Amino acid sequence: MLNLQLNIRPQTAKRINKILASYDDPESFAQNIIAFQISELKRGILNLQLDLQQFETQYQTPSEDFFQKFSQGELDDSEDFIVWSGLYELLLENEAQLQELS
């Protein structure tokens, strides 16, 4: 069993303890936190995909292909490309985090 120690403010600890007191089983509390994080990552991924879809439609290029060319310096540093690249990197990071939690 993991004995988790957090370095948090007393007021935050008090609030967490109130929440924990409403659970019969600390395991279910921990599982709910994980489920919430997974849900947030999925929502973030969906929003990023919608944003990326706009660039893909505008430039008629899948984000993966764009990102490879952009990363290799084959495209200029226009504002659209910088934003597109950043969104795609966030998508990759969120997908990796989701994979780790799933």
N, C-alpha and C positions, 0 to 999 in steps of 0.2 A: 504494500500500500504506500502511496506517495503522501508524504507530509509536506504540503506546499506552504512556503513562507513568502509572503508578499511584503514589499516595503512600500506601504501606503499610509496616507494620513489617517489619523484616528477617526475622523468623521466618516471617511470612506469605509473603514473597517467596520464601524458601527452599522452602516447601511447594509454592507454585505452580510454581516451576521444576522440582521433582521430578515433578509431574504433567505439565508440558509435555514433559519428557524422555521420557515414555512414549508420546508421540505423534510419528509420523513427519512429520506436517503440522500446523503451528499452526492452519491454517484449520479442520481437523476439530475441534480443541480448542474454538475459538471457536463453531463450529456446535453442538457439544454443550452448551455453556453456554446458548446461545440456546434450544435444544430443551428443556433442563431448565427454563428460565424459562417457556417456553410451557406446558409440562406442569404446572408449579406454578400458573400462572394459571388453566388449565382446571380443575384440581382445586379451586382456591379458588372459581371461578365456580359449579361444581356444588354445593359446600357452601353457598354463599350462596343459591343458588336453592332448595335444600332448606329452609333456614331461612326464606326469604321465603314459601315455599309454606305453611308453618304459619300465618303471619299472614294470607295470602290466604284460606285455608280458614276461619280463625277469624272474619274480618271480611267474608268473601264479596266481596272486592274485589281486582282485580289490583293488583300493586305499583305499576305505572306510574300508574294512576288515583289510588291513594292518595297517591303522592308528589306528584303535581300539586296535589291538594287541600291536602295538608299544607304544601307550599311556599308556597301562596297564602294560608295562614293560615285556611283554612276548617275545620280540625280543631283540637282542643285539643292540649295538650302532655303528654298522658298518657305514662307510661313506655313502654308498648307502642308508641306512635306514634313516640317518639323513637328507640327501638331499631330499629323497622321502617325508619324513614327512614335511619338510619345504615347499616343493612345494604344498603339499596337504593343508597345513594351509593357504598358499597364495590363493589357489583356493577358500577355504571356505570364506576367508575375501572378495575377489573380488565378489563372488556370493552374499554375504550379502550386500555389497555396491550397487551392481546392483539392488538388490531387493528394497533397500531403495529409489533409484532414479527412479525406474520404476513405 
